[in-house]
């Protein structure tokens, strides 16, 4: 019998307010380095007898405070919560 380990739960949800970590550079990034998660950038399709399932990957589209949407791997994102922003 084979045991398959499932991927962990996604780290970020749509609407989460995030900050891009220092040292991460991308054209069109605002000075605040902040934005909201719009969704997953990619999905992996798994085909099996019962149909097709899509599993999200670890890349996200982030709508930045300057109105641009950029794509980042989750390792470059930090969740901003109410406690840390005050």
C-alpha positions as CSV (number, residue, x, y, z in Angstrom):
1,X,0.0,0.0,0.0
2,X,1.3,3.4,-0.9
3,X,0.8,6.4,1.3
4,X,0.6,9.8,-0.3
5,X,1.4,12.9,1.7
6,X,-0.7,15.9,0.7
7,X,0.6,19.4,0.3
8,X,0.1,21.6,3.3
9,X,-2.7,24.1,3.5
10,X,-2.0,27.3,1.5
11,X,-0.2,29.9,3.5
12,X,-2.2,32.9,2.2
13,X,-5.8,33.4,1.3
14,X,-7.4,35.8,-1.2
15,X,-7.7,39.2,0.3
16,X,-4.8,38.8,2.8
17,X,-2.7,42.0,3.2
18,X,0.9,41.1,2.6
19,X,4.3,42.8,2.5
20,X,7.1,41.8,0.1
21,X,10.2,41.0,2.1
22,X,13.2,43.3,1.9
23,X,15.8,42.2,-0.7
24,X,13.1,41.1,-3.1
25,X,13.2,43.4,-6.2
26,X,10.8,43.5,-9.1
27,X,10.0,46.2,-11.6
28,X,6.8,48.2,-10.7
29,X,7.0,47.5,-7.0
30,X,5.8,50.4,-4.9
31,X,8.0,51.9,-2.1
32,X,5.5,50.5,0.5
33,X,6.1,46.9,-0.7
34,X,2.5,46.1,0.3
35,X,-0.5,44.7,-1.4
36,X,-3.4,42.2,-1.3
37,X,-3.4,38.6,-2.4
38,X,-5.6,38.3,-5.5
39,X,-5.2,34.6,-6.0
40,X,-3.0,31.7,-6.9
41,X,-0.7,32.2,-9.9
42,X,-0.7,28.6,-11.1
43,X,-2.4,25.3,-10.4
44,X,-1.4,21.7,-10.8
45,X,-3.9,19.5,-12.5
46,X,-4.2,15.9,-11.3
47,X,-6.0,13.4,-13.5
48,X,-7.6,10.3,-12.0
49,X,-10.5,7.9,-12.5
50,X,-13.0,10.3,-10.7
51,X,-12.1,13.3,-12.8
52,X,-9.6,16.2,-12.6
53,X,-8.6,18.1,-9.4
54,X,-6.6,21.3,-9.4
55,X,-4.2,22.0,-6.5
56,X,-2.9,25.5,-6.1
57,X,0.8,26.1,-6.2
58,X,3.0,28.3,-4.0
59,X,2.9,31.4,-6.2
60,X,0.5,34.2,-5.8
61,X,-0.7,37.3,-7.7
62,X,-0.5,40.4,-5.4
63,X,-2.4,43.6,-6.2
64,X,0.1,46.2,-5.0
65,X,-0.8,49.6,-3.5
66,X,0.2,51.3,-6.8
67,X,-2.4,49.5,-8.8
68,X,-0.1,47.0,-10.4
69,X,-0.5,43.2,-10.1
70,X,2.8,41.3,-9.5
71,X,3.5,37.6,-9.1
72,X,5.5,36.3,-6.1
73,X,6.5,32.9,-4.6
74,X,5.2,32.6,-1.0
75,X,8.7,32.7,0.4
76,X,8.9,36.4,-0.5
77,X,5.6,37.3,1.2
78,X,4.9,38.3,4.9
79,X,1.4,38.4,6.3
80,X,0.5,41.9,7.7
81,X,-1.9,41.6,10.6
82,X,-3.5,44.3,12.7
83,X,-1.2,43.7,15.7
84,X,2.0,44.2,13.8
85,X,0.9,47.3,11.9
86,X,0.2,49.4,14.9
